[in-house]
């Protein structure tokens, strides 16, 4: 919806990011001219708006959007400009939480993402979660809370712990039927980690993060 409405601030990299978003936006702008042309080519009765006026309105709105887009790019952090032209997909962005980081707190943000976006690495996520569950219980990191546990699929929780959490079919937090609510901070008890250069690249909070 953000790309066809031209609302850049609503762009969600987990749905459509990088060059795919930009191409969709260009297609939406092109559709404005194409639909106007088709309408006036096929209209038989007297149109409510004169053709010349319609073209002026369409051209003016598209021109105003292009100016606002240019201003948007000029005002944001330069490092993020390339994110509008990256070939990283929503799936790549979601999987980067798990694949591109060593810190457990960041890796486990994967459980707050739409399952369909990381289904091809689900086996790896399951193995890692099961292998480290007891260690997390012993260490009790702040992010390993009830909200996080509720976001994990039943088969990724050790059997001996699942029964104490309500068993199979227990109520979920953060995910319902495989679709993310977007409240990652609510799942792990803290906001998502900072990113640099592209929304899909997670960095482990060094001092030089911009």
PABA-635466 format. One record per residue (C-alpha): residue number from 1; residue in three letters; x, y, z. Coordinates in Angstrom, 3 decimals, always signed. Each point is the difference from the previous one (the first is absolute). Last residue first. Layout:
<rs>
(r NUM,"ALA",(X,Y,Z)) ...
</rs>
This chain:
<rs>
(r 210,"UNK",(+25.206,+5.998,+13.029)) (r 209,"UNK",(+1.547,-3.013,+1.676)) (r 208,"UNK",(+3.549,+0.832,+1.133)) (r 207,"UNK",(-0.432,-1.192,+3.593)) (r 206,"UNK",(-0.829,-3.545,-1.059)) (r 205,"UNK",(-3.657,-1.089,+0.157)) (r 204,"UNK",(+0.054,-3.506,-1.487)) (r 203,"UNK",(-0.819,+0.998,-3.607)) (r 202,"UNK",(-3.149,-1.061,-1.823)) (r 201,"UNK",(-0.087,+0.333,-3.772)) (r 200,"UNK",(-3.541,-0.178,-1.348)) (r 199,"UNK",(-0.821,+3.664,+0.456)) (r 198,"UNK",(+2.974,+0.905,-2.193)) (r 197,"UNK",(+3.098,+2.122,+0.627)) (r 196,"UNK",(+0.179,-0.518,+3.742)) (r 195,"UNK",(-2.532,-1.534,+2.342)) (r 194,"UNK",(-0.639,+0.390,+3.677)) (r 193,"UNK",(-1.355,-2.885,+2.096)) (r 192,"UNK",(-3.773,-0.443,+0.331)) (r 191,"UNK",(-1.520,+1.493,+3.147)) (r 190,"UNK",(+0.089,-1.878,+3.315)) (r 189,"UNK",(-2.141,-2.510,+1.919)) (r 188,"UNK",(+0.532,-2.772,-2.529)) (r 187,"UNK",(-3.546,-0.461,-1.182)) (r 186,"UNK",(-1.305,+3.482,+0.738)) (r 185,"UNK",(+2.927,+1.561,-1.836)) (r 184,"UNK",(-0.816,-2.121,-3.012)) (r 183,"UNK",(-3.518,+1.406,-0.200)) (r 182,"UNK",(-0.415,-0.461,-3.751)) (r 181,"UNK",(-3.103,-2.110,+0.444)) (r 180,"UNK",(+1.627,-2.761,-1.988)) (r 179,"UNK",(-2.075,-2.487,-1.966)) (r 178,"UNK",(+0.510,-3.724,+0.429)) (r 177,"UNK",(-3.444,-0.771,+1.365)) (r 176,"UNK",(+0.407,+2.585,+2.728)) (r 175,"UNK",(+3.399,+1.246,+1.033)) (r 174,"UNK",(+1.166,+2.491,+2.632)) (r 173,"UNK",(-1.441,-1.973,+2.868)) (r 172,"UNK",(-1.462,-3.464,-0.509)) (r 171,"UNK",(-2.580,-1.877,+2.061)) (r 170,"UNK",(+0.822,-3.654,+0.562)) (r 169,"UNK",(-0.926,-2.504,-2.756)) (r 168,"UNK",(+2.408,-2.644,+1.248)) (r 167,"UNK",(+0.658,+0.282,+3.698)) (r 166,"UNK",(-0.801,+2.876,+2.342)) (r 165,"UNK",(+3.489,+1.227,+0.830)) (r 164,"UNK",(+0.694,-2.771,+2.511)) (r 163,"UNK",(-0.797,-2.586,-2.656)) (r 162,"UNK",(+2.455,+1.613,-2.399)) (r 161,"UNK",(+2.968,-0.172,+2.359)) (r 160,"UNK",(+0.500,-3.802,-0.040)) (r 159,"UNK",(-0.640,-0.033,-3.751)) (r 158,"UNK",(+2.752,+2.517,-0.713)) (r 157,"UNK",(-1.461,+3.014,-1.849)) (r 156,"UNK",(+0.571,+0.276,-3.741)) (r 155,"UNK",(-2.851,-2.391,-0.810)) (r 154,"UNK",(-2.470,+2.249,+1.781)) (r 153,"UNK",(+0.901,+3.081,-2.067)) (r 152,"UNK",(+1.704,+2.837,+1.871)) (r 151,"UNK",(-1.875,+3.287,+0.584)) (r 150,"UNK",(-1.228,-1.021,+3.456)) (r 149,"UNK",(+3.553,-0.571,+1.173)) (r 148,"UNK",(+0.868,+3.556,-1.037)) (r 147,"UNK",(-2.900,+1.514,+1.900)) (r 146,"UNK",(+0.723,-2.170,+3.031)) (r 145,"UNK",(+3.568,+1.266,+0.241)) (r 144,"UNK",(+3.363,-0.873,-1.517)) (r 143,"UNK",(+0.794,+3.655,-0.853)) (r 142,"UNK",(+1.427,+0.703,+3.443)) (r 141,"UNK",(+2.463,-2.874,-0.144)) (r 140,"UNK",(-0.761,-2.796,+2.503)) (r 139,"UNK",(+3.381,-1.779,-0.112)) (r 138,"UNK",(-1.427,-3.407,+0.963)) (r 137,"UNK",(-3.142,+0.308,-2.095)) (r 136,"UNK",(+2.059,+1.331,-2.881)) (r 135,"UNK",(+2.316,-2.985,+0.225)) (r 134,"UNK",(-2.972,-2.376,+0.045)) (r 133,"UNK",(-1.433,+1.566,-3.162)) (r 132,"UNK",(+3.282,+0.022,-1.931)) (r 131,"UNK",(-0.221,-3.215,-2.022)) (r 130,"UNK",(-3.763,+0.300,-0.493)) (r 129,"UNK",(+0.267,+3.521,-1.414)) (r 128,"UNK",(+2.954,-0.852,-2.241)) (r 127,"UNK",(-1.632,-3.129,-1.417)) (r 126,"UNK",(-3.291,+1.801,-0.631)) (r 125,"UNK",(+1.684,+2.967,-1.685)) (r 124,"UNK",(+2.007,-2.346,-2.218)) (r 123,"UNK",(-3.097,-1.978,-0.971)) (r 122,"UNK",(-1.924,+3.215,-0.696)) (r 121,"UNK",(+2.630,+1.182,-2.479)) (r 120,"UNK",(-2.200,-0.398,-3.112)) (r 119,"UNK",(-3.095,+1.159,+1.913)) (r 118,"UNK",(+1.524,+3.414,+0.645)) (r 117,"UNK",(-2.496,+2.357,-1.645)) (r 116,"UNK",(-2.968,-2.321,+0.483)) (r 115,"UNK",(+0.504,+0.053,+3.760)) (r 114,"UNK",(-0.708,+3.760,+0.143)) (r 113,"UNK",(+2.580,+1.474,+2.331)) (r 112,"UNK",(-0.055,+0.161,+3.808)) (r 111,"UNK",(+1.728,-3.369,+0.328)) (r 110,"UNK",(+2.903,+1.361,-2.069)) (r 109,"UNK",(+0.632,+2.500,+2.785)) (r 108,"UNK",(+1.790,-2.955,+1.558)) (r 107,"UNK",(+3.211,+0.794,-1.821)) (r 106,"UNK",(+0.121,+3.449,+1.625)) (r 105,"UNK",(-0.215,-1.228,+3.592)) (r 104,"UNK",(+2.243,-2.945,-0.830)) (r 103,"UNK",(+2.909,+2.172,-1.137)) (r 102,"UNK",(+1.864,-1.513,-2.948)) (r 101,"UNK",(-1.714,+1.842,-2.814)) (r 100,"UNK",(-0.423,-0.225,-3.770)) (r 99,"UNK",(-2.036,-3.194,-0.307)) (r 98,"UNK",(-2.671,+0.448,+2.658)) (r 97,"UNK",(-0.962,+3.641,-0.391)) (r 96,"UNK",(+0.991,-0.197,-3.675)) (r 95,"UNK",(-2.858,-2.452,-0.628)) (r 94,"UNK",(-2.595,+2.767,+0.235)) (r 93,"UNK",(+1.852,+2.337,-2.358)) (r 92,"UNK",(+0.707,-2.730,-2.536)) (r 91,"UNK",(-3.692,-0.939,+0.013)) (r 90,"UNK",(-1.012,+3.605,-0.546)) (r 89,"UNK",(+2.348,+0.099,-2.965)) (r 88,"UNK",(+3.489,+1.467,-0.318)) (r 87,"UNK",(+0.511,+1.305,-3.548)) (r 86,"UNK",(+1.064,+3.402,+1.336)) (r 85,"UNK",(-1.205,+3.139,-1.767)) (r 84,"UNK",(-2.082,+1.670,+2.701)) (r 83,"UNK",(+2.441,-1.242,+2.649)) (r 82,"UNK",(+2.698,+1.987,-1.770)) (r 81,"UNK",(-1.375,+3.182,+1.513)) (r 80,"UNK",(+0.412,-1.331,+3.541)) (r 79,"UNK",(+3.673,+0.899,+0.401)) (r 78,"UNK",(-0.767,+3.602,-0.982)) (r 77,"UNK",(-2.100,+0.496,+3.182)) (r 76,"UNK",(-3.309,+1.507,-1.083)) (r 75,"UNK",(-0.498,+3.621,-1.092)) (r 74,"UNK",(+1.045,-0.075,-3.658)) (r 73,"UNK",(-1.838,-3.248,-0.670)) (r 72,"UNK",(-3.226,+1.446,+1.421)) (r 71,"UNK",(+0.423,+3.217,-1.979)) (r 70,"UNK",(+0.312,-2.009,-3.207)) (r 69,"UNK",(-3.079,-2.015,+0.930)) (r 68,"UNK",(-1.908,+3.217,+0.720)) (r 67,"UNK",(+0.968,+1.359,-3.417)) (r 66,"UNK",(-1.057,-3.220,-1.696)) (r 65,"UNK",(-3.316,+0.112,+1.852)) (r 64,"UNK",(-0.639,+3.578,-1.114)) (r 63,"UNK",(+0.724,-0.978,-3.607)) (r 62,"UNK",(-2.401,-2.952,+0.218)) (r 61,"UNK",(-2.696,+2.262,+1.447)) (r 60,"UNK",(+0.545,+2.722,-2.591)) (r 59,"UNK",(+0.054,-2.415,-2.927)) (r 58,"UNK",(-3.215,-1.658,+1.123)) (r 57,"UNK",(-1.715,+3.351,+0.601)) (r 56,"UNK",(+1.170,+1.513,-3.298)) (r 55,"UNK",(-0.978,-3.144,-1.896)) (r 54,"UNK",(-3.465,+0.124,+1.545)) (r 53,"UNK",(-0.431,+3.684,-0.861)) (r 52,"UNK",(+0.890,-0.600,-3.644)) (r 51,"UNK",(-2.390,-2.934,-0.150)) (r 50,"UNK",(-2.930,+2.005,+1.334)) (r 49,"UNK",(-1.463,-1.390,+3.171)) (r 48,"UNK",(-3.515,-1.452,+0.170)) (r 47,"UNK",(+0.536,-1.667,-3.347)) (r 46,"UNK",(-2.516,+0.604,-2.845)) (r 45,"UNK",(-1.144,-3.410,-1.148)) (r 44,"UNK",(+2.051,-2.513,-1.947)) (r 43,"UNK",(+3.035,-0.603,+2.209)) (r 42,"UNK",(+2.464,-2.506,-1.453)) (r 41,"UNK",(+3.001,+2.132,-0.883)) (r 40,"UNK",(-0.598,+2.304,+2.950)) (r 39,"UNK",(+0.034,-2.885,+2.450)) (r 38,"UNK",(+2.936,-1.812,-1.590)) (r 37,"UNK",(+2.173,+3.124,+0.150)) (r 36,"UNK",(-0.833,+0.669,+3.657)) (r 35,"UNK",(+0.682,-3.644,+0.885)) (r 34,"UNK",(+3.389,+0.105,-1.739)) (r 33,"UNK",(+1.041,+3.263,+1.654)) (r 32,"UNK",(-0.820,-1.143,+3.538)) (r 31,"UNK",(+1.321,-3.484,-0.754)) (r 30,"UNK",(+3.443,+1.485,-0.601)) (r 29,"UNK",(+0.041,+1.305,+3.569)) (r 28,"UNK",(-0.967,-3.433,+1.320)) (r 27,"UNK",(+2.627,-1.673,-2.171)) (r 26,"UNK",(+2.637,+2.383,+1.365)) (r 25,"UNK",(-1.064,-0.914,+3.546)) (r 24,"UNK",(+0.174,-3.710,-0.783)) (r 23,"UNK",(+3.511,+0.472,-1.388)) (r 22,"UNK",(+1.082,+1.816,+3.180)) (r 21,"UNK",(-1.469,-2.656,+2.287)) (r 20,"UNK",(+1.688,-2.790,-1.952)) (r 19,"UNK",(+3.258,+2.002,+0.001)) (r 18,"UNK",(+0.247,-0.195,+3.765)) (r 17,"UNK",(-2.749,-1.481,+2.129)) (r 16,"UNK",(-3.347,-1.720,-0.222)) (r 15,"UNK",(-1.675,-1.680,+2.970)) (r 14,"UNK",(+2.648,-0.235,+2.708)) (r 13,"UNK",(+1.550,+3.216,-1.305)) (r 12,"UNK",(-3.149,+1.932,+0.981)) (r 11,"UNK",(-0.397,+3.343,-1.750)) (r 10,"UNK",(-2.381,+2.179,+2.008)) (r 9,"UNK",(+2.286,+3.044,-0.054)) (r 8,"UNK",(+0.028,-0.108,-3.795)) (r 7,"UNK",(-3.718,+0.639,-0.359)) (r 6,"UNK",(-0.364,-0.239,-3.788)) (r 5,"UNK",(-3.481,-1.524,+0.180)) (r 4,"UNK",(+1.039,-2.807,-2.350)) (r 3,"UNK",(+3.224,-0.566,+1.937)) (r 2,"UNK",(-1.561,+0.229,+3.446)) (r 1,"UNK",(-2.854,-2.388,-0.827)) 
</rs>
